[in-house]
Each structure stands twice: as structure tokens, then as C-alpha cells.
Amino acid sequence: MSASSDNQSSESALSSTLPRRQLGRYLRDWRTQGGLTIAEAARLMEWGASTLQRLEKGQADRIRTIDIQELCRIYGIPDEIADGLKGLAQQAAVKSWWHAYGDLIPENFDVYVGLEASALRLMSYQSELVPGLLQTADYARALNRLGYPEDTDAELERRVGLRLQRQALITRRAHPAMVDVVLDESVLRRVVGSARVMAAQLRHLADLSTRDNVTLRILPFAAGVPLGLSTGPFVILEFGTDSKGQPVEPPVVYVEGFTGDLYLERKADVRRYRHAHEVLLRCALDVHASRNLLRQIAKEYAI
């Protein structure tokens, strides 16, 4: 392949949009789970292999819902996931994507979790709650019991189990993701579940902060409002670079909302959130002081 072709391929990858990349990622994972090569799956669709390859890379110019439905049938994808994939296929190709819950994509299809699982580095700020990747089972259970009061005990435990499974991203032995988190002190003081649950959660955070791939800092009340305004919670996700040092995928800013989620890919937006994270880092306690504060407040809860 020529240098010109390499550049075009790189530009195409970076110009693709998040819904299309997520659609392609899910389809690739289900194809490989089914033991099919690209050539075999393309032949079943009566496509050329390059057509399916572009779809899996999020670079397809035109995506037909009927084709996604047929691929789901071939791969044996369950209906509830297939509905989510068809919803992704219908999203506009935009750089700032507001995903309203239940709009085209079913509410039980979690777009963010699929994105998170592919990230190699996550930088976040949390002002109210411990992020899912760092939660204990009891903390997660208390939140889900409030969020889904009509769930049976079995459904509740399934939600908790799924949340704990996500944590393999940072605890796995091979190539764990790098996590750089700033927690507002209010996260430590806001009681979720009970004092006992909070004591265990804060000890868990302190223990996680000793891992080489986890950096955790506390923004104390004394730091005031470093940015002069509230950003709200956010996560910046990065997906690594290729052999030439170019991003495999563009970084994404994730902002969770009550009725939907916002995904930002525009360079100016990502740059603004990076700056915000840097300012919060500078104003937060250092790693050791943060760990000491976590253990101190955990002891207060345990009294």
C-alpha cells in the first residue's frame, strides 16, 4: 500500500463518527465470536470483503438497516442487541452526538460500556459519585436499588455483576487501561447505602490508588471552584496510537446526562475538557495526600 493510501486510511478512520465505529466494533466482535472470517461473512452477505471491512472500521459511506438486520441474523445476535445496532446504524454522521435514551436505540443497550471497553486511557472528573470502574459491589448495589426500584433481586444482582465485570479493564494482568481520576471531596462525604458501605468503598479506592495504572486525586472543598464554573462529571477516553504514533481512533469526551448522554469528538471540545482536567489536577491533593484522606474518612465512617 502506498504512503498516500496509508494517509487516506488514517484520515478515514479519524473522520468516522462514534456511532459508526461502535456499530462496526460490535459487528466485528460478534463475527469473531461466531468463528467467521471477514471473507466468509462477506460471502454470506454477497458482498466483497472490503465492504464488510469498511463497515467494521466505521468507514462505510452508506449503512442500510436491512443489511445490519441480516448480519445480526447470520451472527446470531440477540434481538435486544440487534435493535441497538440498528439504532446505531440510523444515527447521523456528526461529531457531537447526543444519545437520548430510548430514541432509536433501546434504553437497555449501553453505548458507553462498549466504548469504555476499548479505551486504553481514561481521564475523568466526578463530582457526585464514585465512577463505575471503581465501585464496590455494595456501593453499586445501593445505587441500582435506588435507580431501578422495580427490579427483582435477581435483576439487581445481574446489574451489579455487569458493573463489576467492567472493572476487569483496569485490574486485568495484561495491558490494563490507564485511569486518571479526580474525585470531588463531596463524593467521599455523600453517603451511599450506609456508613459501612462508604467505609469499605473508600478503603477500596485507597487500595486501587496503589496500582501502577490508577492515579486518583481528591479535589478538596478548600480548593473552591478552580475553573470558575461547573463542568459536571466527564470522562475523556483515548484508544492508543498506531506504529506511526497516530491515534487509532480519535479521543472522545463522554458527558452523562439524566435523559441521555453526550459524546464529543471535535478537537476544540476535547481540548477544552483536557484543559479542565489539567486545572482540576493542579488544584487537587497529590496522590499520597489523597490516599491518606480516603483512609481517614473511611475510619470516620467505621466509628
Secondary structure, DSSP 8 states (H G I E B T S, - for coil): --HHHHHHHHHHHHHS-HHHHHHHHHHHHHHHHTT--HHHHHHHHT--HHHHHHHHTT--S---HHHHHHHHHHHT--HHHHHHHHHHHTS---SEEEEETTSSS-TT--HHHHHHTT-SEEEEEESSS--GGG--HHHHHHHHHHH-TT--HHHHHHHHHHHHHHTHHHH-SSS--EEEEEEEHHHHHS-SS-HHHHHHHHHHHHHHTTSTTEEEEEE-GGG--TTSS---SEEEEE--B-TTS-BSS--EEEEE-SSEEEEE--HHHHHHHHHHHHHHHHHS--HHHHHHHHHHHHHHHH-
